[in-house]
Amino acid sequence: MRNILITVMMVVVVIVMFNTIISKDTTGTKDQILTQGASANTSIGALKP
């Protein structure tokens, strides 16, 4: 029973960490990657051969 409780609590901690670090609205990792990717696409598109 104790092992199941520890496992469930660890899963909850991982979910909370994912939500606060990765998927946060404007300061999360996902949004930063999208912003920098868009900036890189703009820079690449502005290059002239």
MODELLER restraints for C-alpha pairs under 7 A, 6 or more apart:
rsr = mdl.restraints
at = mdl.atoms
rsr.add(forms.Gaussian(group=physical.xy_distance, feature=features.Distance(at['CA:21:A'], at['CA:28:A']), mean=5.53, stdev=0.5))
rsr.add(forms.Gaussian(group=physical.xy_distance, feature=features.Distance(at['CA:21:A'], at['CA:29:A']), mean=6.51, stdev=0.5))
rsr.add(forms.Gaussian(group=physical.xy_distance, feature=features.Distance(at['CA:22:A'], at['CA:28:A']), mean=4.95, stdev=0.5))
rsr.add(forms.Gaussian(group=physical.xy_distance, feature=features.Distance(at['CA:22:A'], at['CA:29:A']), mean=4.80, stdev=0.5))
rsr.add(forms.Gaussian(group=physical.xy_distance, feature=features.Distance(at['CA:22:A'], at['CA:30:A']), mean=5.67, stdev=0.5))
rsr.add(forms.Gaussian(group=physical.xy_distance, feature=features.Distance(at['CA:23:A'], at['CA:29:A']), mean=6.83, stdev=0.5))
rsr.add(forms.Gaussian(group=physical.xy_distance, feature=features.Distance(at['CA:23:A'], at['CA:30:A']), mean=6.02, stdev=0.5))
